[in-house]
């Protein structure tokens, strides 16, 4: 087990949470996803659409994040329409493995991104979690392309 955080994390395209990862015609890498804040402890939660674009080396170029409010009140059709618009905005894409650097941006009072989780105790592993929602987590080996949910 490594004692240092990853510099890059591989994400393999799949039919689940990594359905829309890949490359644009100009070589940028992208990850289109739907983070969320859970409705717990009195919070109504919030649903989002996030499009992260990266350069060819995996550094974050842009984070386009839109809020749709609580799941119980959001307009699902509007959310899906924006999701499809974000995908279309990339132009021709190939759905494939990407290798990107962990990052974090703050929007809507929440932390978004592929965020490093430091080991809490000696011997605990480093992790990279997709936030908010922590619906994807990556562990060593960082180049496996696989994630936990």
N, CA, C and O atoms as a GROMACS GRO file, in nm:
protein
  596
    1UNK      N    1   0.083  -0.118   0.000
    1UNK     CA    2   0.000   0.000   0.000
    1UNK      C    3   0.088   0.125   0.000
    1UNK      O    4   0.183   0.135   0.078
    2UNK      N    5   0.056   0.217  -0.088
    2UNK     CA    6   0.135   0.339  -0.102
    2UNK      C    7   0.110   0.436   0.013
    2UNK      O    8   0.001   0.443   0.069
    3UNK      N    9   0.214   0.510   0.046
    3UNK     CA   10   0.200   0.612   0.150
    3UNK      C   11   0.182   0.751   0.090
    3UNK      O   12   0.178   0.850   0.162
    4UNK      N   13   0.172   0.758  -0.044
    4UNK     CA   14   0.155   0.886  -0.110
    4UNK      C   15   0.026   0.885  -0.192
    4UNK      O   16  -0.017   0.780  -0.239
    5UNK      N   17  -0.034   1.001  -0.208
    5UNK     CA   18  -0.158   1.007  -0.287
    5UNK      C   19  -0.130   0.989  -0.436
    5UNK      O   20  -0.016   1.009  -0.480
    6UNK      N   21  -0.231   0.953  -0.513
    6UNK     CA   22  -0.211   0.936  -0.657
    6UNK      C   23  -0.197   1.069  -0.727
    6UNK      O   24  -0.251   1.170  -0.682
    7UNK      N   25  -0.124   1.068  -0.838
    7UNK     CA   26  -0.119   1.186  -0.924
    7UNK      C   27  -0.221   1.175  -1.036
    7UNK      O   28  -0.269   1.277  -1.086
    8UNK      N   29  -0.254   1.053  -1.076
    8UNK     CA   30  -0.356   1.026  -1.177
    8UNK      C   31  -0.441   0.908  -1.134
    8UNK      O   32  -0.392   0.817  -1.067
    9UNK      N   33  -0.568   0.911  -1.172
    9UNK     CA   34  -0.660   0.801  -1.146
    9UNK      C   35  -0.723   0.763  -1.280
    9UNK      O   36  -0.770   0.849  -1.354
   10UNK      N   37  -0.723   0.634  -1.312
   10UNK     CA   38  -0.785   0.585  -1.434
   10UNK      C   39  -0.933   0.558  -1.409
   10UNK      O   40  -0.970   0.503  -1.305
   11UNK      N   41  -1.016   0.596  -1.506
   11UNK     CA   42  -1.159   0.566  -1.501
   11UNK      C   43  -1.194   0.499  -1.632
   11UNK      O   44  -1.184   0.559  -1.739
   12UNK      N   45  -1.236   0.373  -1.624
   12UNK     CA   46  -1.278   0.301  -1.744
   12UNK      C   47  -1.423   0.332  -1.776
   12UNK      O   48  -1.506   0.343  -1.686
   13UNK      N   49  -1.452   0.348  -1.904
   13UNK     CA   50  -1.590   0.364  -1.948
   13UNK      C   51  -1.668   0.238  -1.912
   13UNK      O   52  -1.618   0.127  -1.928
   14UNK      N   53  -1.792   0.256  -1.864
   14UNK     CA   54  -1.881   0.143  -1.838
   14UNK      C   55  -2.025   0.188  -1.863
   14UNK      O   56  -2.049   0.298  -1.911
   15UNK      N   57  -2.120   0.102  -1.830
   15UNK     CA   58  -2.261   0.135  -1.852
   15UNK      C   59  -2.329   0.181  -1.724
   15UNK      O   60  -2.452   0.178  -1.715
   16UNK      N   61  -2.252   0.222  -1.624
   16UNK     CA   62  -2.309   0.260  -1.496
   16UNK      C   63  -2.272   0.404  -1.464
   16UNK      O   64  -2.315   0.495  -1.535
   17UNK      N   65  -2.193   0.429  -1.360
   17UNK     CA   66  -2.157   0.565  -1.322
   17UNK      C   67  -2.056   0.629  -1.417
   17UNK      O   68  -2.043   0.751  -1.420
   18UNK      N   69  -1.984   0.549  -1.494
   18UNK     CA   70  -1.883   0.602  -1.586
   18UNK      C   71  -1.928   0.585  -1.731
   18UNK      O   72  -1.848   0.555  -1.819
   19UNK      N   73  -2.057   0.605  -1.753
   19UNK     CA   74  -2.113   0.589  -1.886
   19UNK      C   75  -2.059   0.693  -1.984
   19UNK      O   76  -2.038   0.663  -2.102
   20UNK      N   77  -2.037   0.813  -1.935
   20UNK     CA   78  -1.990   0.919  -2.022
   20UNK      C   79  -1.854   0.971  -1.977
   20UNK      O   80  -1.842   1.081  -1.922
   21UNK      N   81  -1.752   0.890  -2.001
   21UNK     CA   82  -1.612   0.928  -1.985
   21UNK      C   83  -1.544   0.898  -2.117
   21UNK      O   84  -1.577   0.801  -2.185
   22UNK      N   85  -1.450   0.983  -2.153
   22UNK     CA   86  -1.379   0.958  -2.278
   22UNK      C   87  -1.299   1.078  -2.323
   22UNK      O   88  -1.252   1.158  -2.243
   23UNK      N   89  -1.286   1.087  -2.456
   23UNK     CA   90  -1.205   1.192  -2.515
   23UNK      C   91  -1.284   1.263  -2.625
   23UNK      O   92  -1.369   1.205  -2.693
   24UNK      N   93  -1.253   1.391  -2.639
   24UNK     CA   94  -1.310   1.471  -2.746
   24UNK      C   95  -1.221   1.458  -2.869
   24UNK      O   96  -1.110   1.404  -2.862
   25UNK      N   97  -1.270   1.508  -2.981
   25UNK     CA   98  -1.193   1.500  -3.106
   25UNK      C   99  -1.059   1.572  -3.095
   25UNK      O  100  -0.963   1.535  -3.162
   26UNK      N  101  -1.052   1.677  -3.011
   26UNK     CA  102  -0.926   1.750  -2.997
   26UNK      C  103  -0.836   1.694  -2.886
   26UNK      O  104  -0.734   1.755  -2.854
   27UNK      N  105  -0.873   1.579  -2.829
   27UNK     CA  106  -0.787   1.512  -2.732
   27UNK      C  107  -0.814   1.540  -2.587
   27UNK      O  108  -0.754   1.478  -2.499
   28UNK      N  109  -0.905   1.636  -2.558
   28UNK     CA  110  -0.941   1.659  -2.417
   28UNK      C  111  -1.010   1.535  -2.360
   28UNK      O  112  -1.074   1.460  -2.433
   29UNK      N  113  -0.995   1.516  -2.232
   29UNK     CA  114  -1.064   1.409  -2.162
   29UNK      C  115  -1.186   1.470  -2.092
   29UNK      O  116  -1.185   1.589  -2.059
   30UNK      N  117  -1.290   1.389  -2.071
   30UNK     CA  118  -1.409   1.443  -2.005
   30UNK      C  119  -1.474   1.336  -1.917
   30UNK      O  120  -1.456   1.216  -1.935
   31UNK      N  121  -1.551   1.386  -1.820
   31UNK     CA  122  -1.631   1.303  -1.730
   31UNK      C  123  -1.761   1.379  -1.707
   31UNK      O  124  -1.762   1.484  -1.643
   32UNK      N  125  -1.872   1.325  -1.758
   32UNK     CA  126  -2.005   1.382  -1.739
   32UNK      C  127  -2.076   1.295  -1.637
   32UNK      O  128  -2.087   1.174  -1.655
   33UNK      N  129  -2.125   1.357  -1.530
   33UNK     CA  130  -2.180   1.279  -1.419
   33UNK      C  131  -2.290   1.355  -1.347
   33UNK      O  132  -2.317   1.472  -1.377
   34UNK      N  133  -2.353   1.289  -1.252
   34UNK     CA  134  -2.466   1.346  -1.178
   34UNK      C  135  -2.442   1.336  -1.027
   34UNK      O  136  -2.499   1.249  -0.961
   35UNK      N  137  -2.360   1.424  -0.972
   35UNK     CA  138  -2.337   1.422  -0.828
   35UNK      C  139  -2.464   1.465  -0.753
   35UNK      O  140  -2.558   1.519  -0.811
   36UNK      N  141  -2.464   1.439  -0.624
   36UNK     CA  142  -2.580   1.475  -0.542
   36UNK      C  143  -2.540   1.495  -0.397
   36UNK      O  144  -2.442   1.437  -0.350
   37UNK      N  145  -2.617   1.576  -0.328
   37UNK     CA  146  -2.608   1.585  -0.183
   37UNK      C  147  -2.725   1.505  -0.130
   37UNK      O  148  -2.840   1.533  -0.166
   38UNK      N  149  -2.701   1.407  -0.045
   38UNK     CA  150  -2.811   1.323   0.003
   38UNK      C  151  -2.906   1.400   0.095
   38UNK      O  152  -2.866   1.494   0.164
   39UNK      N  153  -3.030   1.358   0.094
   39UNK     CA  154  -3.132   1.416   0.182
   39UNK      C  155  -3.125   1.340   0.315
   39UNK      O  156  -3.196   1.242   0.336
   40UNK      N  157  -3.038   1.390   0.406
   40UNK     CA  158  -3.023   1.327   0.537
   40UNK      C  159  -3.011   1.434   0.645
   40UNK      O  160  -2.981   1.550   0.616
   41UNK      N  161  -3.036   1.394   0.767
   41UNK     CA  162  -3.021   1.483   0.883
   41UNK      C  163  -3.093   1.617   0.865
   41UNK      O  164  -3.038   1.722   0.898
   42UNK      N  165  -3.214   1.612   0.811
   42UNK     CA  166  -3.293   1.734   0.795
   42UNK      C  167  -3.265   1.811   0.668
   42UNK      O  168  -3.339   1.905   0.636
   43UNK      N  169  -3.161   1.775   0.595
   43UNK     CA  170  -3.130   1.842   0.468
   43UNK      C  171  -3.220   1.785   0.358
   43UNK      O  172  -3.248   1.665   0.356
   44UNK      N  173  -3.265   1.872   0.267
   44UNK     CA  174  -3.346   1.826   0.154
   44UNK      C  175  -3.261   1.765   0.044
   44UNK      O  176  -3.313   1.702  -0.048
   45UNK      N  177  -3.130   1.785   0.053
   45UNK     CA  178  -3.039   1.734  -0.050
   45UNK      C  179  -3.045   1.818  -0.175
   45UNK      O  180  -3.117   1.918  -0.181
   46UNK      N  181  -2.969   1.778  -0.275
   46UNK     CA  182  -2.965   1.852  -0.401
   46UNK      C  183  -2.909   1.761  -0.510
   46UNK      O  184  -2.821   1.678  -0.485
   47UNK      N  185  -2.961   1.778  -0.631
   47UNK     CA  186  -2.916   1.702  -0.748
   47UNK      C  187  -2.842   1.796  -0.843
   47UNK      O  188  -2.878   1.914  -0.856
   48UNK      N  189  -2.739   1.744  -0.909
   48UNK     CA  190  -2.654   1.825  -0.996
   48UNK      C  191  -2.624   1.751  -1.126
   48UNK      O  192  -2.640   1.630  -1.135
   49UNK      N  193  -2.582   1.827  -1.225
   49UNK     CA  194  -2.518   1.775  -1.346
   49UNK      C  195  -2.381   1.840  -1.350
   49UNK      O  196  -2.369   1.961  -1.336
   50UNK      N  197  -2.276   1.759  -1.369
   50UNK     CA  198  -2.140   1.812  -1.373
   50UNK      C  199  -2.066   1.757  -1.495
   50UNK      O  200  -2.064   1.637  -1.521
   51UNK      N  201  -2.007   1.848  -1.568
   51UNK     CA  202  -1.919   1.812  -1.680
   51UNK      C  203  -1.780   1.863  -1.646
   51UNK      O  204  -1.757   1.984  -1.637
   52UNK      N  205  -1.688   1.769  -1.629
   52UNK     CA  206  -1.549   1.802  -1.601
   52UNK      C  207  -1.469   1.775  -1.728
   52UNK      O  208  -1.480   1.667  -1.787
   53UNK      N  209  -1.389   1.872  -1.770
   53UNK     CA  210  -1.300   1.851  -1.884
   53UNK      C  211  -1.156   1.866  -1.837
   53UNK      O  212  -1.125   1.946  -1.749
   54UNK      N  213  -1.069   1.787  -1.900
   54UNK     CA  214  -0.929   1.778  -1.862
   54UNK      C  215  -0.843   1.788  -1.986
   54UNK      O  216  -0.888   1.756  -2.096
   55UNK      N  217  -0.720   1.834  -1.969
   55UNK     CA  218  -0.628   1.834  -2.082
   55UNK      C  219  -0.579   1.692  -2.108
   55UNK      O  220  -0.618   1.598  -2.038
   56UNK      N  221  -0.495   1.676  -2.208
   56UNK     CA  222  -0.448   1.542  -2.245
   56UNK      C  223  -0.367   1.476  -2.135
   56UNK      O  224  -0.360   1.353  -2.128
   57UNK      N  225  -0.304   1.556  -2.048
   57UNK     CA  226  -0.224   1.502  -1.937
   57UNK      C  227  -0.308   1.474  -1.813
   57UNK      O  228  -0.257   1.417  -1.717
   58UNK      N  229  -0.437   1.512  -1.814
   58UNK     CA  230  -0.526   1.482  -1.702
   58UNK      C  231  -0.552   1.596  -1.606
   58UNK      O  232  -0.619   1.576  -1.505
   59UNK      N  233  -0.500   1.715  -1.634
   59UNK     CA  234  -0.524   1.831  -1.546
   59UNK      C  235  -0.662   1.891  -1.577
   59UNK      O  236  -0.701   1.902  -1.693
   60UNK      N  237  -0.733   1.928  -1.473
   60UNK     CA  238  -0.866   1.987  -1.489
   60UNK      C  239  -0.857   2.117  -1.569
   60UNK      O  240  -0.776   2.205  -1.539
   61UNK      N  241  -0.941   2.128  -1.671
   61UNK     CA  242  -0.953   2.251  -1.749
   61UNK      C  243  -1.076   2.331  -1.706
   61UNK      O  244  -1.070   2.453  -1.693
   62UNK      N  245  -1.188   2.260  -1.685
   62UNK     CA  246  -1.314   2.328  -1.657
   62UNK      C  247  -1.409   2.236  -1.582
   62UNK      O  248  -1.409   2.114  -1.601
   63UNK      N  249  -1.490   2.297  -1.496
   63UNK     CA  250  -1.594   2.225  -1.423
   63UNK      C  251  -1.725   2.302  -1.442
   63UNK      O  252  -1.743   2.408  -1.384
   64UNK      N  253  -1.814   2.247  -1.525
   64UNK     CA  254  -1.946   2.307  -1.546
   64UNK      C  255  -2.044   2.230  -1.458
   64UNK      O  256  -2.069   2.112  -1.480
   65UNK      N  257  -2.100   2.298  -1.358
   65UNK     CA  258  -2.186   2.232  -1.261
   65UNK      C  259  -2.317   2.308  -1.251
   65UNK      O  260  -2.318   2.430  -1.232
   66UNK      N  261  -2.427   2.237  -1.263
   66UNK     CA  262  -2.560   2.297  -1.253
   66UNK      C  263  -2.639   2.229  -1.143
   66UNK      O  264  -2.632   2.108  -1.125
   67UNK      N  265  -2.715   2.309  -1.069
   67UNK     CA  266  -2.796   2.261  -0.957
   67UNK      C  267  -2.941   2.248  -1.000
   67UNK      O  268  -2.994   2.333  -1.070
   68UNK      N  269  -3.005   2.140  -0.955
   68UNK     CA  270  -3.146   2.116  -0.986
   68UNK      C  271  -3.231   2.103  -0.860
   68UNK      O  272  -3.348   2.063  -0.868
   69UNK      N  273  -3.176   2.136  -0.746
   69UNK     CA  274  -3.253   2.135  -0.622
   69UNK      C  275  -3.277   1.994  -0.571
   69UNK      O  276  -3.219   1.898  -0.620
   70UNK      N  277  -3.365   1.982  -0.471
   70UNK     CA  278  -3.392   1.852  -0.410
   70UNK      C  279  -3.454   1.754  -0.510
   70UNK      O  280  -3.531   1.793  -0.597
   71UNK      N  281  -3.420   1.629  -0.496
   71UNK     CA  282  -3.471   1.524  -0.585
   71UNK      C  283  -3.623   1.523  -0.589
   71UNK      O  284  -3.683   1.501  -0.694
   72UNK      N  285  -3.687   1.546  -0.474
   72UNK     CA  286  -3.833   1.539  -0.467
   72UNK      C  287  -3.902   1.651  -0.544
   72UNK      O  288  -4.020   1.639  -0.578
   73UNK      N  289  -3.830   1.760  -0.572
   73UNK     CA  290  -3.892   1.875  -0.638
   73UNK      C  291  -3.830   1.907  -0.774
   73UNK      O  292  -3.879   1.997  -0.843
   74UNK      N  293  -3.725   1.839  -0.814
   74UNK     CA  294  -3.655   1.878  -0.936
   74UNK      C  295  -3.734   1.839  -1.061
   74UNK      O  296  -3.817   1.748  -1.059
   75UNK      N  297  -3.706   1.911  -1.167
   75UNK     CA  298  -3.763   1.884  -1.298
   75UNK      C  299  -3.672   1.783  -1.368
   75UNK      O  300  -3.569   1.820  -1.425
   76UNK      N  301  -3.708   1.656  -1.362
   76UNK     CA  302  -3.625   1.548  -1.418
   76UNK      C  303  -3.602   1.568  -1.568
   76UNK      O  304  -3.493   1.542  -1.618
   77UNK      N  305  -3.704   1.615  -1.638
   77UNK     CA  306  -3.690   1.638  -1.782
   77UNK      C  307  -3.586   1.746  -1.812
   77UNK      O  308  -3.506   1.732  -1.903
   78UNK      N  309  -3.589   1.855  -1.734
   78UNK     CA  310  -3.491   1.962  -1.753
   78UNK      C  311  -3.351   1.914  -1.722
   78UNK      O  312  -3.255   1.950  -1.789
   79UNK      N  313  -3.339   1.831  -1.620
   79UNK     CA  314  -3.207   1.777  -1.584
   79UNK      C  315  -3.153   1.690  -1.697
   79UNK      O  316  -3.037   1.704  -1.736
   80UNK      N  317  -3.235   1.600  -1.750
   80UNK     CA  318  -3.190   1.513  -1.858
   80UNK      C  319  -3.158   1.594  -1.984
   80UNK      O  320  -3.063   1.562  -2.056
   81UNK      N  321  -3.237   1.698  -2.011
   81UNK     CA  322  -3.212   1.782  -2.128
   81UNK      C  323  -3.076   1.850  -2.116
   81UNK      O  324  -3.000   1.853  -2.213
   82UNK      N  325  -3.045   1.906  -1.999
   82UNK     CA  326  -2.916   1.970  -1.980
   82UNK      C  327  -2.802   1.868  -1.989
   82UNK      O  328  -2.698   1.896  -2.049
   83UNK      N  329  -2.822   1.751  -1.930
   83UNK     CA  330  -2.721   1.645  -1.938
   83UNK      C  331  -2.688   1.615  -2.085
   83UNK      O  332  -2.572   1.609  -2.123
   84UNK      N  333  -2.791   1.597  -2.166
   84UNK     CA  334  -2.770   1.568  -2.308
   84UNK      C  335  -2.705   1.686  -2.380
   84UNK      O  336  -2.622   1.666  -2.468
   85UNK      N  337  -2.742   1.811  -2.343
   85UNK     CA  338  -2.679   1.928  -2.403
   85UNK      C  339  -2.530   1.934  -2.370
   85UNK      O  340  -2.448   1.966  -2.456
   86UNK      N  341  -2.496   1.903  -2.245
   86UNK     CA  342  -2.355   1.904  -2.205
   86UNK      C  343  -2.276   1.801  -2.287
   86UNK      O  344  -2.166   1.829  -2.334
   87UNK      N  345  -2.333   1.682  -2.305
   87UNK     CA  346  -2.266   1.579  -2.384
   87UNK      C  347  -2.250   1.626  -2.528
   87UNK      O  348  -2.143   1.612  -2.588
   88UNK      N  349  -2.356   1.681  -2.584
   88UNK     CA  350  -2.353   1.728  -2.723
   88UNK      C  351  -2.253   1.842  -2.740
   88UNK      O  352  -2.193   1.856  -2.847
   89UNK      N  353  -2.236   1.924  -2.638
   89UNK     CA  354  -2.145   2.039  -2.645
   89UNK      C  355  -1.999   1.998  -2.668
   89UNK      O  356  -1.917   2.078  -2.712
   90UNK      N  357  -1.969   1.872  -2.638
   90UNK     CA  358  -1.832   1.822  -2.655
   90UNK      C  359  -1.800   1.789  -2.800
   90UNK      O  360  -1.683   1.771  -2.835
   91UNK      N  361  -1.903   1.781  -2.884
   91UNK     CA  362  -1.882   1.742  -3.024
   91UNK      C  363  -1.862   1.591  -3.033
   91UNK      O  364  -1.912   1.515  -2.950
   92UNK      N  365  -1.789   1.549  -3.134
   92UNK     CA  366  -1.762   1.406  -3.152
   92UNK      C  367  -1.674   1.357  -3.037
   92UNK      O  368  -1.571   1.416  -3.007
   93UNK      N  369  -1.717   1.248  -2.974
   93UNK     CA  370  -1.641   1.192  -2.863
   93UNK      C  371  -1.620   1.043  -2.883
   93UNK      O  372  -1.694   0.977  -2.956
   94UNK      N  373  -1.518   0.991  -2.816
   94UNK     CA  374  -1.501   0.846  -2.806
   94UNK      C  375  -1.512   0.812  -2.658
   94UNK      O  376  -1.447   0.873  -2.573
   95UNK      N  377  -1.595   0.714  -2.628
   95UNK     CA  378  -1.614   0.670  -2.491
   95UNK      C  379  -1.506   0.568  -2.460
   95UNK      O  380  -1.503   0.459  -2.518
   96UNK      N  381  -1.418   0.605  -2.369
   96UNK     CA  382  -1.301   0.523  -2.341
   96UNK      C  383  -1.241   0.561  -2.207
   96UNK      O  384  -1.284   0.656  -2.142
   97UNK      N  385  -1.140   0.486  -2.167
   97UNK     CA  386  -1.067   0.511  -2.042
   97UNK      C  387  -1.007   0.652  -2.043
   97UNK      O  388  -0.958   0.701  -2.145
   98UNK      N  389  -1.014   0.715  -1.927
   98UNK     CA  390  -0.945   0.842  -1.907
   98UNK      C  391  -0.852   0.826  -1.787
   98UNK      O  392  -0.872   0.739  -1.703
   99UNK      N  393  -0.751   0.910  -1.781
   99UNK     CA  394  -0.660   0.915  -1.667
   99UNK      C  395  -0.645   1.061  -1.629
   99UNK      O  396  -0.588   1.141  -1.702
  100UNK      N  397  -0.699   1.094  -1.510
  100UNK     CA  398  -0.708   1.234  -1.469
  100UNK      C  399  -0.654   1.252  -1.328
  100UNK      O  400  -0.649   1.159  -1.248
  101UNK      N  401  -0.614   1.375  -1.299
  101UNK     CA  402  -0.562   1.409  -1.167
  101UNK      C  403  -0.678   1.437  -1.071
  101UNK      O  404  -0.779   1.494  -1.111
  102UNK      N  405  -0.663   1.398  -0.945
  102UNK     CA  406  -0.764   1.437  -0.846
  102UNK      C  407  -0.775   1.589  -0.840
  102UNK      O  408  -0.677   1.661  -0.862
  103UNK      N  409  -0.895   1.637  -0.812
  103UNK     CA  410  -0.919   1.781  -0.804
  103UNK      C  411  -1.040   1.808  -0.717
  103UNK      O  412  -1.119   1.718  -0.686
  104UNK      N  413  -1.052   1.933  -0.679
  104UNK     CA  414  -1.166   1.975  -0.597
  104UNK      C  415  -1.201   2.119  -0.632
  104UNK      O  416  -1.113   2.205  -0.640
  105UNK      N  417  -1.329   2.146  -0.653
  105UNK     CA  418  -1.379   2.282  -0.673
  105UNK      C  419  -1.500   2.301  -0.583
  105UNK      O  420  -1.572   2.206  -0.553
  106UNK      N  421  -1.522   2.425  -0.541
  106UNK     CA  422  -1.639   2.452  -0.458
  106UNK      C  423  -1.743   2.526  -0.540
  106UNK      O  424  -1.714   2.626  -0.605
  107UNK      N  425  -1.865   2.474  -0.536
  107UNK     CA  426  -1.979   2.536  -0.602
  107UNK      C  427  -2.102   2.509  -0.515
  107UNK      O  428  -2.112   2.404  -0.452
  108UNK      N  429  -2.193   2.603  -0.512
  108UNK     CA  430  -2.319   2.587  -0.439
  108UNK      C  431  -2.296   2.547  -0.294
  108UNK      O  432  -2.378   2.477  -0.234
  109UNK      N  433  -2.184   2.590  -0.237
  109UNK     CA  434  -2.153   2.559  -0.098
  109UNK      C  435  -2.111   2.415  -0.074
  109UNK      O  436  -2.108   2.369   0.040
  110UNK      N  437  -2.077   2.343  -0.182
  110UNK     CA  438  -2.038   2.202  -0.170
  110UNK      C  439  -1.904   2.180  -0.241
  110UNK      O  440  -1.867   2.256  -0.330
  111UNK      N  441  -1.835   2.076  -0.201
  111UNK     CA  442  -1.709   2.035  -0.260
  111UNK      C  443  -1.739   1.936  -0.373
  111UNK      O  444  -1.803   1.833  -0.349
  112UNK      N  445  -1.693   1.965  -0.495
  112UNK     CA  446  -1.714   1.880  -0.611
  112UNK      C  447  -1.580   1.830  -0.663
  112UNK      O  448  -1.477   1.895  -0.645
  113UNK      N  449  -1.583   1.713  -0.728
  113UNK     CA  450  -1.466   1.666  -0.798
  113UNK      C  451  -1.428   1.524  -0.765
  113UNK      O  452  -1.506   1.448  -0.708
  114UNK      N  453  -1.307   1.490  -0.804
  114UNK     CA  454  -1.244   1.364  -0.768
  114UNK      C  455  -1.148   1.400  -0.655
  114UNK      O  456  -1.033   1.436  -0.678
  115UNK      N  457  -1.198   1.389  -0.534
  115UNK     CA  458  -1.136   1.449  -0.418
  115UNK      C  459  -1.054   1.346  -0.340
  115UNK      O  460  -1.102   1.236  -0.310
  116UNK      N  461  -0.931   1.383  -0.308
  116UNK     CA  462  -0.845   1.295  -0.228
  116UNK      C  463  -0.901   1.280  -0.086
  116UNK      O  464  -0.938   1.378  -0.022
  117UNK      N  465  -0.906   1.156  -0.039
  117UNK     CA  466  -0.940   1.131   0.101
  117UNK      C  467  -0.814   1.079   0.168
  117UNK      O  468  -0.763   0.972   0.134
  118UNK      N  469  -0.764   1.157   0.264
  118UNK     CA  470  -0.644   1.120   0.337
  118UNK      C  471  -0.673   1.002   0.430
  118UNK      O  472  -0.783   0.992   0.484
  119UNK      N  473  -0.576   0.915   0.449
  119UNK     CA  474  -0.593   0.806   0.544
  119UNK      C  475  -0.621   0.862   0.684
  119UNK      O  476  -0.552   0.954   0.729
  120UNK      N  477  -0.721   0.805   0.752
  120UNK     CA  478  -0.754   0.852   0.887
  120UNK      C  479  -0.656   0.799   0.990
  120UNK      O  480  -0.623   0.867   1.088
  121UNK      N  481  -0.609   0.678   0.968
  121UNK     CA  482  -0.515   0.616   1.061
  121UNK      C  483  -0.403   0.552   0.981
  121UNK      O  484  -0.419   0.523   0.862
  122UNK      N  485  -0.292   0.529   1.046
  122UNK     CA  486  -0.180   0.462   0.980
  122UNK      C  487  -0.226   0.325   0.931
  122UNK      O  488  -0.290   0.250   1.005
  123UNK      N  489  -0.194   0.295   0.808
  123UNK     CA  490  -0.236   0.169   0.749
  123UNK      C  491  -0.364   0.179   0.668
  123UNK      O  492  -0.393   0.090   0.588
  124UNK      N  493  -0.443   0.285   0.688
  124UNK     CA  494  -0.562   0.306   0.606
  124UNK      C  495  -0.519   0.348   0.465
  124UNK      O  496  -0.414   0.410   0.448
  125UNK      N  497  -0.599   0.313   0.365
  125UNK     CA  498  -0.560   0.348   0.228
  125UNK      C  499  -0.599   0.491   0.190
  125UNK      O  500  -0.692   0.548   0.246
  126UNK      N  501  -0.524   0.546   0.096
  126UNK     CA  502  -0.567   0.668   0.028
  126UNK      C  503  -0.688   0.631  -0.055
  126UNK      O  504  -0.704   0.516  -0.095
  127UNK      N  505  -0.774   0.727  -0.082
  127UNK     CA  506  -0.888   0.707  -0.170
  127UNK      C  507  -0.910   0.835  -0.249
  127UNK      O  508  -0.868   0.944  -0.209
  128UNK      N  509  -0.976   0.820  -0.362
  128UNK     CA  510  -1.025   0.934  -0.439
  128UNK      C  511  -1.174   0.912  -0.453
  128UNK      O  512  -1.219   0.811  -0.507
  129UNK      N  513  -1.252   1.009  -0.403
  129UNK     CA  514  -1.398   0.997  -0.401
  129UNK      C  515  -1.461   1.101  -0.492
  129UNK      O  516  -1.418   1.216  -0.495
  130UNK      N  517  -1.563   1.060  -0.567
  130UNK     CA  518  -1.639   1.154  -0.648
  130UNK      C  519  -1.741   1.218  -0.556
  130UNK      O  520  -1.830   1.152  -0.502
  131UNK      N  521  -1.727   1.350  -0.539
  131UNK     CA  522  -1.812   1.426  -0.447
  131UNK      C  523  -1.885   1.536  -0.522
  131UNK      O  524  -1.841   1.580  -0.628
  132UNK      N  525  -2.000   1.581  -0.466
  132UNK     CA  526  -2.066   1.527  -0.347
  132UNK      C  527  -2.139   1.397  -0.381
  132UNK      O  528  -2.161   1.364  -0.497
  133UNK      N  529  -2.175   1.327  -0.278
  133UNK     CA  530  -2.248   1.202  -0.292
  133UNK      C  531  -2.165   1.079  -0.266
  133UNK      O  532  -2.218   0.973  -0.230
  134UNK      N  533  -2.033   1.091  -0.285
  134UNK     CA  534  -1.943   0.977  -0.266
  134UNK      C  535  -2.001   0.850  -0.328
  134UNK      O  536  -2.006   0.746  -0.263
  135UNK      N  537  -2.044   0.860  -0.453
  135UNK     CA  538  -2.106   0.747  -0.522
  135UNK      C  539  -2.005   0.667  -0.603
  135UNK      O  540  -2.039   0.562  -0.659
  136UNK      N  541  -1.883   0.714  -0.610
  136UNK     CA  542  -1.773   0.642  -0.672
  136UNK      C  543  -1.650   0.664  -0.584
  136UNK      O  544  -1.624   0.776  -0.541
  137UNK      N  545  -1.576   0.557  -0.558
  137UNK     CA  546  -1.450   0.569  -0.483
  137UNK      C  547  -1.344   0.484  -0.552
  137UNK      O  548  -1.370   0.370  -0.591
  138UNK      N  549  -1.226   0.540  -0.566
  138UNK     CA  550  -1.113   0.471  -0.627
  138UNK      C  551  -1.009   0.441  -0.521
  138UNK      O  552  -0.985   0.522  -0.431
  139UNK      N  553  -0.947   0.324  -0.533
  139UNK     CA  554  -0.840   0.281  -0.444
  139UNK      C  555  -0.728   0.224  -0.531
  139UNK      O  556  -0.747   0.202  -0.651
  140UNK      N  557  -0.612   0.202  -0.470
  140UNK     CA  558  -0.501   0.141  -0.544
  140UNK      C  559  -0.542   0.005  -0.597
  140UNK      O  560  -0.623  -0.063  -0.535
  141UNK      N  561  -0.489  -0.036  -0.709
  141UNK     CA  562  -0.395   0.036  -0.795
  141UNK      C  563  -0.469   0.143  -0.876
  141UNK      O  564  -0.576   0.118  -0.931
  142UNK      N  565  -0.411   0.262  -0.882
  142UNK     CA  566  -0.476   0.378  -0.942
  142UNK      C  567  -0.496   0.364  -1.092
  142UNK      O  568  -0.578   0.435  -1.150
  143UNK      N  569  -0.423   0.274  -1.156
  143UNK     CA  570  -0.436   0.255  -1.300
  143UNK      C  571  -0.529   0.140  -1.337
  143UNK      O  572  -0.534   0.100  -1.454
  144UNK      N  573  -0.603   0.086  -1.239
  144UNK     CA  574  -0.692  -0.027  -1.268
  144UNK      C  575  -0.814   0.015  -1.349
  144UNK      O  576  -0.869  -0.066  -1.425
  145UNK      N  577  -0.858   0.140  -1.334
  145UNK     CA  578  -0.979   0.186  -1.403
  145UNK      C  579  -1.108   0.146  -1.335
  145UNK      O  580  -1.216   0.182  -1.381
  146UNK      N  581  -1.098   0.071  -1.226
  146UNK     CA  582  -1.215   0.021  -1.154
  146UNK      C  583  -1.245   0.107  -1.033
  146UNK      O  584  -1.156   0.173  -0.978
  147UNK      N  585  -1.372   0.106  -0.992
  147UNK     CA  586  -1.413   0.185  -0.877
  147UNK      C  587  -1.511   0.106  -0.791
  147UNK      O  588  -1.568   0.006  -0.834
  148UNK      N  589  -1.528   0.152  -0.668
  148UNK     CA  590  -1.628   0.098  -0.576
  148UNK      C  591  -1.744   0.195  -0.570
  148UNK      O  592  -1.728   0.315  -0.591
  149UNK      N  593  -1.862   0.142  -0.542
  149UNK     CA  594  -1.980   0.228  -0.525
  149UNK      C  595  -2.034   0.216  -0.385
  149UNK      O  596  -2.133   0.281  -0.352
   0.00000   0.00000   0.00000
